[in-house]
Amino acid sequence: MPRLSINELTTYRWSFEEDIEHYKAAGIQSLAVWRHKLSDFGEEKGIELLIDSGLTVSSLQWAGGFTGSDGQSHQDSIADARSAIQLAAEMRADCLTVYSGSRAGHTNNHARRLLTGAIKNLLPIACEFGVPLAIEPMPSRCASEWTFLTDIDETLELLDQFDSPQLKLVFDTSHFGHNEAICSRLGELAQRIGIVHLADAKEPICCEQNRCRLGEGSIPLDCMISSLVRGGYDGYFDVKLMGEEIEAADYAELIAHSKATFEQLTAAVV
C-alpha cells in the first residue's frame, strides 16, 4: 500500500511541535523532518516528541552544499552531513536527502569531484548507521541555488559509481512531472528511488517553485504513482508543497485535502 508523508516545508509557518500535533490529529502517520524546525525546537526533545507521538520519519532534510555554495567549506559540509546521518538514525528516518550544492564558480568536473569525494567519505557512515542517502537532481530552471545535478541520467551515473543500496535518488513530481520521457521510465527508475516528493503544478516550475494542491495542476500524478508502485517502489510519497498559492493556504485544510486526494490517487493501485 502506498505510504503518505507530509513534508514540514508544506506547513512552513507551523513550528515543529505544531506539525507533530496537527499531523497526528489529521491522521497522518509520517512526516519529513526539516532540520531547521527541529533545531529551533531542540534536537533531543524533538526526537523524544517524535517517538512519543508514534509518527514515523520518511526523511530528514537536508545535508549537502559540498561545493561551498551555501558558504560552508567542503570539510564543514561533510562534517555537517555526518551529524545529519547520525541524527537521521536516531529518529529512524527512511533516508537523508542530499543536495550537491550549485556549481558555485567551479567547472562541472571539479564540482562533480567535490560531490564524489563527499559521498566516498559519507557512504561508510551511512552504511554503519543504516541511513540511505537520497541525492536530489533538479531541472536547470530551478536548480541554481541547490545542485549542479540537473539530469536524472547524470545522477544515476553518479550512483552507479558506488553500487551501493544505501545510495538512492530523490524524485520530485513537480520537477519532472511535465517531462513525458522521464514519466514513461518511472517503472524502471522505481527501485532506484529513496523518496518521492509529491507535488502538483499548473505549469513547469522555475526558481519560484510555485506548486499547487494535489490534483489541481497538470501533472499526471495518478499515472506516476501507479508506475512507481508497480515498478517496485515501496517508499514514501512525501507531500512537499510551496509557493505563493500554498503560502496563503489554511494548513489544516491543506493537509486534509492532501490526504483525501492521495487516497483517491492510490485507490486503484494494487
KESE-616712 format. One line per 2 residues: number of its first residue (from 1); for each residue x negated, y negated, z negated of N, C-alpha, C. Coordinates in Angstrom, 3 decimals. Each point is the difference from the previous one (the first is absolute). Example, Ala and Ser with C-alpha at 12.3 -4.5 7.8 and 13.67 -1.06 7.14 Angstrom:
1	-13.190:5.690:-7.800:0.890:-1.190:0.000:-0.900:-1.200:0.000; 0.350:-1.050:0.720:-0.820:-1.190:-0.060:0.770:-1.090:-0.730
//
This chain:
1	-0.842:1.200:0.000:0.842:-1.200:0.000:-0.883:-1.258:0.000; 0.207:-0.917:0.940:-0.794:-1.232:0.035:0.102:-0.767:-1.319
3	-1.136:-0.529:-0.441:-0.059:-0.673:-1.297:-0.135:-1.516:0.167; 0.788:-0.721:-0.789:0.051:-1.464:0.070:-0.832:-0.625:-1.114
5	-0.668:-1.081:0.339:-0.743:-0.806:-0.964:0.282:-1.469:0.304; -0.076:-0.830:-1.033:0.094:-1.444:0.200:-1.357:-0.615:-0.310
7	-0.478:-0.832:0.912:-1.279:-0.677:-0.168:0.199:-1.269:-0.827; -0.885:-0.228:-0.962:0.160:-1.176:-0.865:-0.115:-1.325:0.748
9	-0.556:-0.001:1.196:0.001:-1.224:0.800:1.395:-0.351:0.494; 0.869:1.001:0.103:1.378:-0.246:0.428:0.718:-0.886:-1.007
11	-0.269:0.222:-1.269:0.606:-0.804:-1.068:-1.074:-0.930:-0.571; -0.505:-0.834:0.851:-1.180:-0.827:-0.280:0.168:-0.857:-1.256
13	1.187:-0.551:-0.225:0.205:-0.938:-1.112:0.159:0.702:-1.343; 0.341:1.275:0.007:0.154:0.719:-1.262:-1.368:0.352:-0.585
15	-0.044:0.111:-1.305:-1.212:0.456:-0.674:-0.092:1.520:0.082; -1.131:0.541:-0.413:-0.166:1.454:-0.041:1.077:0.637:-0.874
17	0.229:-0.566:-1.159:0.996:0.540:-0.926:1.403:-0.066:0.594; 0.320:-1.107:0.677:1.312:-0.132:0.635:0.161:1.015:1.124
19	-1.061:0.225:0.762:0.066:1.010:1.060:0.375:1.364:-0.570; -0.700:0.414:-1.052:0.282:1.302:-0.609:1.452:0.072:-0.456
21	0.435:-1.039:-0.685:1.364:-0.021:-0.548:1.051:0.078:1.104; -0.139:-0.848:1.004:1.030:-0.086:1.043:-0.053:1.183:0.964
23	-1.181:0.480:0.333:-0.094:1.167:0.877:0.681:1.200:-0.653; -0.312:0.207:-1.265:0.581:1.144:-0.703:1.516:-0.131:-0.082
25	0.493:-1.200:-0.283:1.443:-0.227:-0.087:0.692:0.256:1.333; -0.724:-0.230:1.102:0.571:0.194:1.340:-0.100:1.444:0.481
27	-0.577:0.868:-0.809:-0.131:1.398:0.398:-1.209:0.277:0.867; -0.948:-0.938:0.028:-1.249:0.199:0.736:-0.934:0.846:-0.860
29	-0.637:0.975:0.620:-0.826:0.932:-0.764:-1.499:-0.222:0.166; -0.381:-0.873:0.935:-1.427:-0.212:0.242:-0.263:-1.430:0.448
31	-1.201:-0.480:-0.272:-0.394:-1.334:0.434:-1.458:-0.003:0.436; -0.331:-0.991:0.836:-1.394:-0.275:0.347:-0.458:-1.143:-0.884
33	-1.000:0.254:-0.812:-0.467:-0.978:-0.982:-0.953:-0.998:0.653; 0.266:-1.274:-0.242:-0.864:-1.078:0.471:-0.950:-0.360:-1.141
35	-1.280:0.112:0.240:-0.991:-0.208:-1.066:0.114:-1.378:-0.644; 0.358:-0.998:0.768:0.114:-1.358:-0.538:1.066:-0.060:-1.095
37	1.156:0.585:0.260:1.065:0.001:-1.011:-0.406:0.819:-1.218; -0.602:1.144:0.247:-0.418:0.856:-1.108:-1.038:-0.709:-0.863
39	-0.936:-0.697:0.625:-1.030:-0.724:-0.738:0.610:-1.099:-0.857; 0.978:-0.710:0.555:0.672:-1.057:-0.760:0.703:0.563:-1.233
41	0.570:1.185:0.140:0.723:0.625:-1.110:-0.953:0.644:-1.000; -1.116:0.522:0.513:-0.961:0.740:-0.824:-0.043:1.446:0.437
43	-1.174:0.459:0.441:-0.098:1.337:0.592:0.387:1.106:-0.973; -0.531:-0.050:-1.211:0.235:1.090:-0.950:1.473:0.115:-0.369
45	0.611:-1.120:-0.362:1.416:0.078:-0.376:0.889:0.201:1.228; -0.488:-0.427:1.173:0.753:0.230:1.227:0.089:1.476:0.334
47	-1.106:0.719:-0.160:0.003:1.439:0.253:0.878:0.715:-1.020; -0.042:-0.448:-1.240:0.883:0.571:-1.027:1.460:-0.207:0.373
49	0.328:-1.211:0.485:1.373:-0.294:0.409:0.418:0.885:1.168; -0.897:0.191:0.949:0.287:0.874:1.137:0.302:1.421:-0.456
51	-0.842:0.528:-0.858:0.186:1.374:-0.478:1.308:0.129:-0.762; 0.281:-0.976:-0.861:1.240:0.038:-0.783:1.236:-0.115:0.888
53	-0.117:-0.735:1.108:1.152:-0.215:0.887:0.380:1.243:0.785; -0.977:0.882:0.223:0.251:1.182:0.816:-0.146:-0.252:1.485
55	-0.297:-1.247:0.394:-0.202:-0.304:1.416:-1.341:0.556:0.468; -0.019:0.503:1.218:-1.252:0.435:0.603:-0.586:-1.142:0.827
57	-1.276:0.121:0.344:-0.700:-1.061:0.730:-0.365:0.512:1.391; 0.581:-0.612:1.016:-0.262:0.426:1.380:-1.374:-0.443:0.467
59	-0.449:-1.158:-0.493:-1.334:-0.485:0.351:-0.386:-1.129:-0.936; -1.298:-0.220:-0.073:-0.539:-1.194:-0.654:-0.583:-0.857:1.106
61	0.322:-1.280:-0.026:-0.507:-0.895:1.037:-0.674:-1.207:-0.664; -1.120:-0.356:0.487:-0.793:0.591:1.035:-1.453:-0.136:-0.390
63	-0.885:0.641:0.719:-1.440:-0.202:-0.133:-0.551:-0.285:1.390; -1.228:-0.516:0.050:-0.615:-0.234:1.310:-0.708:-1.336:0.080
65	0.114:-0.622:1.185:-0.733:-1.237:0.242:-1.498:0.222:0.081; -0.395:1.133:0.582:-1.414:0.392:-0.007:-0.877:-0.857:0.908
67	0.631:-0.814:0.839:-0.760:-0.877:0.895:-0.293:-1.356:-0.636; 0.475:-0.213:-1.222:-0.209:-1.278:-0.669:1.010:-1.059:0.365
69	1.069:0.389:0.693:0.970:-0.974:0.488:0.796:-0.667:-1.116; 0.060:0.638:-1.175:0.755:-0.602:-1.102:-0.908:-0.662:-1.033
71	-1.270:-0.189:0.355:-0.918:-0.716:-0.880:-0.843:0.880:-0.899; 0.320:1.292:-0.091:-0.809:0.913:-0.800:-1.190:0.509:0.814
73	-1.067:0.334:-0.683:-1.114:0.646:0.683:0.386:1.439:0.330; -0.772:0.601:0.888:0.268:1.390:0.384:-0.047:0.913:-1.221
75	-1.010:-0.170:-0.838:-0.136:0.857:-1.177:1.109:-0.254:-1.012; 0.408:-1.257:-0.146:1.098:-0.306:-0.927:1.305:0.632:0.471
77	0.235:-0.013:1.307:1.234:0.594:0.519:-0.008:1.514:-0.193; -1.158:0.633:0.118:-0.100:1.442:-0.248:0.238:0.298:-1.480
79	-0.586:-0.820:-0.880:0.207:0.190:-1.438:1.473:-0.165:-0.359; 0.652:-0.983:0.604:1.428:-0.206:-0.247:0.810:1.193:0.485
81	-0.369:0.548:1.148:0.712:1.164:0.530:-0.183:1.220:-0.899; -1.186:0.152:-0.569:-0.206:1.097:-0.953:0.959:-0.130:-1.182
83	0.123:-1.210:-0.514:0.926:-0.241:-1.113:1.437:0.289:0.418; 0.343:-0.369:1.233:1.357:0.237:0.493:0.295:1.490:0.123
85	-0.981:0.785:0.422:0.184:1.452:0.094:0.303:0.582:-1.374; -0.763:-0.407:-0.998:0.228:0.504:-1.351:1.359:-0.439:-0.535
87	0.383:-1.240:0.307:1.306:-0.503:-0.420:1.118:0.785:0.677; -0.155:0.264:1.293:0.998:0.792:0.729:0.137:1.388:-0.598
89	-1.126:0.583:-0.405:0.041:1.327:-0.620:0.747:-0.037:-1.327; -0.211:-1.054:-0.788:0.672:-0.113:-1.294:1.512:-0.058:0.158
91	0.472:-0.671:1.045:1.446:-0.104:0.203:0.538:1.095:0.926; -0.888:0.930:0.387:0.359:1.139:0.839:0.614:-0.445:1.329
93	-0.604:-1.029:0.569:0.468:-0.516:1.284:-0.274:1.000:1.113; 0.896:0.044:0.971:-0.178:0.898:1.141:-1.177:-0.408:0.872
95	-0.330:-1.299:0.016:-1.145:-0.462:0.780:-0.372:-1.412:-0.420; -1.163:-0.430:0.440:-0.454:-1.381:-0.137:-0.083:-0.586:1.401
97	0.719:-1.095:0.250:-0.073:-0.624:1.316:-1.268:-0.853:0.100; -0.604:0.033:1.185:-1.296:-0.641:0.211:0.044:-0.848:1.272
99	-0.482:-1.250:-0.114:-0.180:-0.875:1.155:-1.493:-0.236:0.193; -0.447:0.101:1.220:-1.436:-0.114:0.268:-0.543:-1.382:-0.304
101	0.843:-1.023:0.168:-0.456:-1.378:0.053:-0.116:-0.418:1.460; 0.112:-1.286:0.251:-0.091:-0.487:1.377:-1.446:0.043:0.489
103	-0.199:-0.315:1.265:-1.375:0.005:0.543:-0.900:-0.979:-0.742; 0.565:-1.121:-0.416:-0.716:-0.975:-0.844:-1.333:-0.448:0.607
105	-0.017:-0.199:1.315:-1.212:-0.474:0.658:-0.976:1.084:0.392; 0.266:1.241:-0.394:-0.875:1.114:0.368:0.306:0.461:1.427
107	-0.926:0.702:0.603:0.323:0.715:1.230:0.917:1.168:-0.359; 0.708:0.519:0.980:0.868:1.156:-0.259:-0.804:1.174:-0.543
109	-1.179:0.223:0.571:-0.823:1.130:-0.443:-0.445:-0.156:-1.450; -0.377:-1.223:-0.373:-0.449:-0.207:-1.376:1.172:0.121:-0.978
111	1.148:-0.545:0.368:1.183:0.130:-0.858:0.346:1.473:-0.198; -0.103:0.751:1.074:0.289:1.433:-0.096:-1.020:0.707:-0.902
113	-1.273:-0.392:0.097:-1.021:0.603:-0.869:0.268:-0.309:-1.473; 0.441:-1.217:-0.279:0.322:-0.366:-1.385:1.140:0.857:-0.538
115	1.030:0.197:0.820:1.131:0.825:-0.427:-0.418:1.453:-0.164; -0.746:0.512:0.964:-0.447:1.393:-0.072:-0.862:0.237:-1.237
117	-0.883:-0.945:-0.287:-0.838:0.123:-1.184:0.816:-0.001:-1.278; 1.028:-0.839:-0.040:0.860:-0.048:-1.183:0.745:1.318:-0.186
119	0.520:0.546:1.093:0.732:1.264:-0.099:-0.925:1.123:-0.459; -1.219:0.041:0.534:-0.966:1.023:-0.432:-0.244:-0.082:-1.504
121	-0.023:-1.212:-0.512:-0.225:-0.212:-1.426:1.222:0.404:-0.824; 1.189:-0.283:0.516:1.225:0.157:-0.783:0.652:1.370:0.118
123	-0.207:0.668:1.121:0.716:1.254:0.235:-0.309:1.068:-1.054; -1.251:0.179:-0.422:-0.250:0.993:-1.057:0.741:-0.320:-1.298
125	0.128:-1.294:-0.308:0.716:-0.404:-1.213:1.487:0.277:0.166; 0.533:-0.297:1.190:1.407:0.280:0.273:0.288:1.492:-0.106
127	-0.911:0.816:0.498:0.167:1.454:-0.103:-0.057:0.451:-1.457; -0.924:-0.569:-0.760:-0.141:0.363:-1.416:1.277:-0.291:-0.774
129	0.623:-1.140:0.289:1.199:-0.405:-0.732:1.292:0.458:0.673; -0.104:0.607:1.181:1.190:0.493:0.684:0.898:-1.093:0.537
131	-0.598:-1.101:0.449:0.764:-1.140:0.517:-0.310:-0.186:1.483; 0.932:0.294:0.901:-0.237:-0.262:1.416:-0.174:-1.498:0.270
133	-0.901:-0.334:0.899:-0.175:-1.368:0.468:0.766:-0.143:1.307; 0.905:-0.964:0.065:0.822:-0.204:1.193:-0.411:-1.314:0.660
135	-0.599:0.101:1.188:-0.536:-1.156:0.723:1.083:-0.573:0.903; 0.197:-1.322:-0.082:1.079:-0.601:0.791:-0.521:-0.822:1.172
137	0.357:0.397:1.230:-0.237:-0.851:1.166:1.189:-0.944:0.193; -0.221:-1.089:0.701:1.063:-0.952:0.325:-0.194:-0.484:1.434
139	1.083:-0.351:0.691:-0.170:-0.610:1.319:-0.794:-1.299:-0.123; -0.729:-0.349:1.032:-0.887:-1.166:-0.061:0.751:-1.287:-0.318
141	1.269:-0.080:0.377:0.758:-1.229:-0.213:0.241:-0.301:-1.482; -0.143:0.996:-0.872:0.228:-0.251:-1.427:-1.118:0.546:-0.878
143	-1.148:0.321:0.608:-1.070:0.670:-0.745:-1.091:-0.927:-0.501; -0.024:-1.249:0.451:-1.197:-0.832:-0.155:-0.492:-0.131:-1.436
145	0.887:-0.023:-0.979:-0.427:-0.188:-1.387:-0.271:1.317:-0.718; 0.326:1.123:0.650:0.014:1.267:-0.720:-0.971:1.055:0.512
147	-0.052:0.159:1.306:-0.755:1.129:0.541:-0.458:-0.262:1.428; -1.116:0.618:0.356:-0.428:-0.018:1.403:0.489:1.250:0.725
149	0.661:0.910:-0.719:0.567:1.207:0.614:1.374:-0.347:0.560; 0.082:-0.152:1.301:1.239:-0.455:0.625:0.615:1.042:0.928
151	-0.503:1.204:-0.068:0.432:1.046:0.924:0.102:1.324:-0.762; 1.096:0.717:0.202:0.204:1.274:-0.695:-1.106:0.996:0.351
153	-0.313:0.126:1.283:-1.002:0.986:0.414:-1.390:-0.344:-0.532; -0.323:-1.283:-0.032:-1.278:-0.430:-0.565:-0.089:0.411:-1.470
155	1.102:-0.148:-0.709:0.020:0.365:-1.419:-0.116:1.507:-0.172; 0.670:0.757:0.860:-0.099:1.459:-0.070:-1.422:0.478:0.293
157	-0.673:-0.654:0.936:-1.403:0.347:0.287:-0.864:-0.196:-1.240; 0.286:-1.071:-0.737:-0.731:-0.249:-1.239:0.261:1.116:-1.010
159	1.262:0.381:-0.161:0.345:1.070:-0.941:-0.666:1.308:0.407; -0.057:0.248:1.304:-0.568:1.262:0.491:-1.490:0.130:-0.319
161	-0.684:-1.109:-0.177:-1.428:0.057:-0.348:-0.219:0.710:-1.336; 0.995:-0.069:-0.875:-0.156:0.526:-1.357:0.666:1.354:-0.192
163	0.977:0.309:0.825:0.657:1.309:-0.041:0.371:0.379:-1.440; 0.719:-0.892:-0.659:0.382:0.229:-1.396:1.504:-0.149:-0.168
165	0.643:0.932:-0.704:1.434:-0.136:-0.271:0.304:-1.157:-0.941; -1.042:-0.566:-0.623:0.198:-1.133:-0.906:0.010:-1.338:0.734
167	-0.172:0.024:1.312:-0.031:-1.229:0.791:1.169:0.018:0.972; 0.896:-0.962:-0.166:1.251:-0.018:0.745:0.195:-1.344:0.702
169	1.136:-0.089:0.681:0.398:-1.188:0.746:1.231:-0.605:-0.671; 0.079:-1.327:-0.035:1.245:-0.684:-0.363:0.714:-0.354:1.297
171	1.287:0.311:0.063:0.778:-0.362:1.187:1.115:-0.942:-0.417; 0.010:-1.204:0.570:1.021:-1.004:-0.299:0.952:-0.105:1.188
173	1.268:0.289:-0.231:0.965:0.018:1.105:0.192:-1.381:0.620; -0.158:-1.054:-0.785:0.183:-1.337:0.566:-1.192:-0.421:0.846
175	-1.154:0.598:-0.226:-1.177:-0.320:0.804:0.018:0.703:1.354; 0.428:1.250:0.001:-0.110:0.801:1.226:1.341:0.512:0.521
177	1.089:-0.400:-0.634:1.311:0.516:0.380:0.516:-0.467:1.340; -0.568:-1.082:0.543:0.392:-0.463:1.332:-0.923:0.545:1.086
179	-0.945:0.839:-0.397:-0.950:0.590:0.942:0.486:1.406:0.367; 0.621:0.128:1.155:0.608:1.281:0.381:-1.037:1.114:0.117
181	-1.201:-0.339:0.461:-1.035:1.026:0.158:-0.381:0.597:-1.349; -0.120:-0.850:-1.020:-0.326:0.493:-1.339:1.171:0.779:-0.577
183	1.195:-0.533:0.147:1.185:0.671:-0.559:0.179:1.397:0.579; -0.348:0.175:1.259:0.163:1.310:0.633:-0.996:1.025:-0.535
185	-1.023:-0.460:-0.727:-1.042:0.898:-0.515:0.133:0.270:-1.499; 1.064:-0.460:-0.611:0.098:0.102:-1.454:-0.039:1.438:-0.494
187	0.556:0.918:0.770:-0.032:1.401:-0.404:-1.415:0.519:-0.164; -0.883:-0.384:0.935:-1.391:0.477:-0.079:-0.809:-0.768:-1.042
189	0.435:-1.218:-0.330:-0.706:-0.805:-0.994:0.435:0.316:-1.423; 1.154:0.641:-0.138:0.676:0.112:-1.297:-0.895:0.497:-1.123
191	-0.759:1.058:0.258:-0.782:0.602:-1.078:-1.310:-0.738:-0.277; -0.273:-1.057:0.776:-1.175:-0.845:-0.268:0.368:-1.202:-0.875
193	1.283:-0.169:-0.268:0.491:-1.199:-0.676:0.113:0.230:-1.504; -0.523:-0.959:-0.775:0.072:0.088:-1.453:1.223:-0.671:-0.574
195	0.450:-1.077:0.626:1.217:-0.680:-0.422:0.559:-0.776:1.185; 1.328:-0.074:0.069:0.686:-0.789:1.016:0.569:-1.242:-0.675
197	-0.383:-1.170:0.490:0.630:-1.238:-0.440:1.228:-0.214:0.876; 1.149:0.016:-0.623:1.266:-0.036:0.734:0.555:-1.417:0.006
199	0.148:-0.553:1.194:0.547:-1.345:0.148:0.616:-0.122:1.382; 0.883:-0.963:0.138:0.613:-0.283:1.293:-0.410:-1.405:0.419
201	0.161:-0.296:1.282:-0.315:-1.325:0.527:0.823:-0.217:1.257; 0.381:-1.238:0.234:0.838:-0.311:1.153:-0.823:-0.178:1.270
203	-1.287:-0.241:-0.171:-0.927:-0.108:1.127:-1.394:0.342:-0.516; -0.948:0.277:0.886:-1.352:0.328:-0.472:-0.528:-1.072:-0.949
205	-0.454:0.429:-1.177:-0.408:-0.972:-1.007:-1.410:-0.503:0.273; -0.277:-1.198:-0.520:-1.329:-0.587:0.149:-0.529:-0.326:-1.389
207	-0.838:-1.013:-0.114:-0.665:-0.273:-1.276:0.981:-0.354:-1.113; 1.196:-0.514:0.337:0.968:-0.349:-1.036:0.671:1.224:-0.613
209	-0.131:1.160:0.651:0.567:1.246:-0.526:1.494:-0.128:-0.293; 0.754:-0.591:0.919:1.427:-0.184:-0.220:0.762:1.301:0.237
211	0.305:0.670:-1.083:0.739:1.253:0.050:1.453:-0.263:-0.370; 0.841:0.987:0.212:1.405:-0.141:-0.367:0.470:1.266:-0.704
213	1.230:-0.030:-0.490:0.540:1.146:-0.718:0.080:1.220:0.916; -0.140:1.165:-0.597:0.041:1.240:0.772:1.305:0.093:0.778
215	-0.116:0.360:1.282:1.178:0.170:0.832:0.492:-1.258:0.662; -0.607:-1.152:-0.293:0.466:-1.264:0.564:-0.957:-0.557:1.050
217	-1.029:0.773:0.327:-0.941:-0.406:1.029:0.136:0.872:1.237; -1.047:0.041:0.798:0.042:0.738:1.267:-0.938:1.201:0.019
219	-0.509:0.396:-1.167:-0.897:1.151:-0.075:0.818:1.280:-0.174; -0.276:1.052:0.775:0.774:1.252:-0.080:-0.396:0.835:-1.219
221	0.356:-0.484:-1.177:-0.442:0.645:-1.236:0.483:1.431:-0.121; 1.227:0.269:0.446:0.535:1.362:-0.128:-0.839:0.994:0.796
223	-0.332:-0.360:1.239:-0.818:0.891:0.833:-1.412:0.147:-0.563; -0.534:-1.087:-0.522:-1.359:0.040:-0.535:-0.075:0.892:-1.236
225	0.949:-0.158:-0.903:0.024:0.831:-1.208:0.165:1.462:0.371; 0.914:0.271:0.922:0.244:1.378:0.426:-1.258:0.623:0.602
227	-0.689:-0.746:0.876:-1.216:0.524:0.632:-1.084:0.283:-1.031; -0.137:-0.888:-0.965:-1.019:0.183:-1.032:0.285:1.219:-0.866
229	1.236:0.117:-0.463:0.354:1.117:-0.883:-0.119:1.323:0.745; 0.493:0.047:1.224:-0.074:1.243:0.769:-1.433:0.323:0.415
231	-0.853:-1.015:0.016:-1.410:0.233:0.296:-0.801:0.449:-1.209; 0.652:0.033:-1.164:-0.676:0.495:-1.197:-0.362:-1.049:-1.024
233	0.424:-1.252:0.206:-0.280:-1.026:-1.004:0.855:0.247:-1.232; -0.640:0.088:-1.169:0.742:0.249:-1.235:-0.294:-1.049:-1.068
235	-0.557:-1.138:0.413:-0.289:-1.082:-0.937:1.185:-0.938:-0.160; -0.271:-1.144:-0.598:1.055:-0.970:-0.287:0.251:-0.935:1.178
237	1.246:-0.453:0.079:0.380:-1.112:0.861:0.159:-1.198:-0.932; -0.976:-0.882:0.047:-0.119:-1.096:-0.955:0.551:-1.285:0.607
239	1.109:-0.475:-0.532:0.658:-1.189:0.548:-0.838:-1.232:-0.339; -0.581:-0.592:1.028:-0.894:-1.150:-0.167:0.518:-1.145:0.865
241	0.767:-0.873:-0.623:0.652:-1.095:0.709:-0.569:-1.333:-0.468; -0.164:-0.920:0.930:-0.505:-1.336:-0.325:0.376:-0.947:1.127
243	-0.232:-1.280:-0.223:0.313:-0.990:1.015:1.107:-0.931:-0.450; 0.290:-0.985:0.820:0.946:-1.059:-0.356:1.375:0.547:-0.363
245	0.498:0.934:0.778:1.330:0.549:-0.258:0.043:0.767:-1.317; -1.058:0.717:-0.302:-0.057:0.807:-1.222:-0.195:-0.873:-1.229
247	-0.766:-1.072:0.126:-0.259:-0.885:-1.137:1.287:-0.571:-0.582; 0.998:-0.201:0.845:1.255:-0.597:-0.458:1.009:1.035:-0.488
249	-0.354:1.274:0.060:0.955:1.065:-0.320:0.206:0.155:-1.500; 1.164:0.526:-0.350:0.260:0.461:-1.359:-0.647:1.377:-0.129
251	-0.969:0.138:-0.875:-0.793:1.223:-0.045:0.819:1.230:-0.384; 0.900:-0.148:-0.948:0.809:1.151:-0.408:0.824:0.507:1.183
253	0.566:-0.935:0.766:0.784:0.387:1.173:-0.900:0.582:1.076; -1.200:-0.559:0.147:-0.948:0.486:1.006:-0.409:1.443:-0.286
255	-0.249:0.312:-1.263:-0.363:1.368:-0.373:1.158:0.952:0.266; 1.205:-0.409:-0.395:1.172:0.851:0.224:0.211:0.245:1.490
257	-0.166:-1.052:0.802:0.159:0.137:1.450:-1.074:0.919:0.575; -1.236:-0.152:-0.453:-1.096:0.839:0.494:0.259:1.465:-0.318
259	0.444:0.272:-1.205:0.276:1.374:-0.417:1.132:0.604:0.828; 1.090:-0.759:0.168:1.149:0.504:0.757:-0.366:0.220:1.466
261	-0.741:-0.926:0.585:-0.387:0.128:1.406:-0.953:1.170:0.192; -0.936:0.178:-0.923:-0.924:1.132:0.088:0.768:1.318:-0.048
263	0.988:0.085:-0.855:0.804:1.220:-0.085:0.737:0.256:1.311; 0.483:-1.068:0.641:0.663:0.150:1.301:-0.999:0.432:1.072
265	-1.174:-0.612:-0.007:-1.015:0.306:1.010:-0.510:1.429:-0.094; 0.017:0.548:-1.200:-0.570:1.338:-0.212:1.057:1.090:-0.117
267	1.265:-0.366:0.122:1.080:0.972:-0.208:-0.091:1.182:0.957; -0.441:-0.264:1.228:-0.032:1.067:1.004:-1.349:0.698:0.081
269	-0.968:-0.454:-0.799:-1.335:0.591:0.051:-0.010:1.299:-0.786; -0.482:1.056:0.637:-0.051:1.300:-0.681:-1.451:0.427:-0.149
//
